[in-house]
Amino acid sequence: MNLNLDDAEVAELYQELIVDHSRRPRNFRRLERATHHAEGFNPLCGDKVTVYLELEKDIVREVTFEGEGCAISKASASLMTESIKGRSRTEVTRLFSRFRDVASGVNNADLADLGKLAAFSGLRGFPTRVKCATLAWHTLHAALDKTTSIVSTE
Amino acid sequence: MSALRVLKSTEFDLVTIRRDFPALHQKVHGKPLVYLDNAATTQKPSAVIEAVDRFYRFDCSNVHRAVHALSDRATMAYENARTTVKQFINARSEREIIFVRGATEGINLVMNSYGRMRTVPGSEILISTLEHHSNIVPWQLLAEQTGARLIVVPIRDTGEVILEEFERRLGSNTLLVAVAHVSNALGTVVPVKEIIKMAHAREVPVLLDGAQAIPHMRVDVQDLECDFYAFSGHKVFGPTGIGVLYGREQLLEGMPPYQGGGDMIRSVTFEKTIYNELPYKFEAGTPHIAGAIGLGAALQYISQIGIDRAAAHERKLLGYATDLLSTIPGLRLIGTAREKVGVLSFVLDGIHPHDVGTILDRNGIAVRTGHHCAQPVMERFGVPATTRASLAFYNSKAEMDALANSIRRVQKLFAA
């Protein structure tokens, strides 16, 4: 895609991978056999997400999501589902912690372990958008904790 | 040079007027600022900034208190501001002008004082789908606490209040009609004169939430015949934290105080307290003196530019921008009432407003994205949020072009 943008930071935020996942989110469906699920909500912008998990002995066998929101929140949820499938609960928690640091610009030194999620390092120039990217992850966390209440970013 | 001294002709001298607003002349992300978030708050002219500065530099003192010179000057300036407000909205008397924190507090004052005094179980408060949360939630609180009911009048697909539906819902249980004069999310100008006529025919008083009307049009409370009118200073080029509740004197006289404290009393003993006269009965505690003075300066500034001239400029600008945005494929304007002020609320096919807002910001364009504190309006149009560009008289055609160009760039970025 030719972004044709003279703003390098915008180009970095809305890079091809993110725009693609926002337009064609992966694993975007309800999971009937889910063992865990939770809803997340950002009252400031109205973003909503439901994360469904199928856990087998602490391993994420399947993960899907539903919801509506901006490109960043959709792409984040979509890439999250791709990157946690097959991982253990502990690995997922560690990944979330790394993702949060990278999204908020705390630690951008080594992105190698993040795979596609490194695309969100562009968020560091947009502090107001960090919550968009972390909503799905907070919701995932709540699902893992078997929290049934609604998660809110506020 | 100030526009006040230069503008003598009927010409609307935009270049000179823009010079009066220091904040407009800055770059954001390396681009000239295009400020189109005026429905959230307006920028301040130097006249306002200087009036507030002068108060704190030279006249800082409490009002209605001491005999010394500074207190005298502060009191004079504060009360002169009240007179300016009275003249600006053509109230009958300064006793009808109560300084509050903003439109929200003005509405809460009416709810707490008039509402609680008059409500009986089954009382109905009539509002419309268009309301800002500030004209919904206070009435829900009243309903929860007193058994009153909130009745909502629907709107058309254009964003216009349906007058027949309004009339149908007025009844013997209606305690108060509380409606926006102008919708913050859509820009619709509500036909409040007709609504007031209908309500008064049934002896129902009417409160107007004027927060979005006051910066855009001449407001004459006697001509409107409204019973209460609330507005915020910061949306009309004045400071934040100050606003006005106008109330008809006869109604205010019969209402109990809203808050208790200093300045609102005539005499206090532990056995009995006698309340002060209007408007002080409703102004407990030290008021926002600098804010009131700044608001007075703002209203004088607008009067000298000419509210009708400013409104005519805005109307042309709105027409130009509406035509411009209508040519963009995939853009849907939300709110297409025949009578509108300068609000352009829109959605783009397949692109979330939040992403639009971020990219516009990087182009120096400040707009609001979200539900605009009017979630029922968003629900009515089936959208979670919109992007809203809201105009003031200092905006230009060139800024509308910049908006349209940036929207096209957003679409390009998200093109399949």
Chai-1 contact restraints between the chains, C-beta under 6 A:
chainA,res_idxA,chainB,res_idxB,connection_type,confidence,min_distance_angstrom,max_distance_angstrom,comment,restraint_id
A,D7,B,R362,contact,1.0,0.0,6.0,A-B,restraint_1
A,V10,B,I359,contact,1.0,0.0,6.0,A-B,restraint_2
A,V10,B,R362,contact,1.0,0.0,6.0,A-B,restraint_3
A,Y14,B,L413,contact,1.0,0.0,6.0,A-B,restraint_4
A,C45,B,H354,contact,1.0,0.0,6.0,A-B,restraint_5
A,C45,B,G370,contact,1.0,0.0,6.0,A-B,restraint_6
A,G46,B,H371,contact,1.0,0.0,6.0,A-B,restraint_7
A,G46,B,P384,contact,1.0,0.0,6.0,A-B,restraint_8
A,G46,B,A385,contact,1.0,0.0,6.0,A-B,restraint_9
A,C70,B,H352,contact,1.0,0.0,6.0,A-B,restraint_10
A,C70,B,H354,contact,1.0,0.0,6.0,A-B,restraint_11
A,C70,B,D355,contact,1.0,0.0,6.0,A-B,restraint_12
A,A71,B,D355,contact,1.0,0.0,6.0,A-B,restraint_13
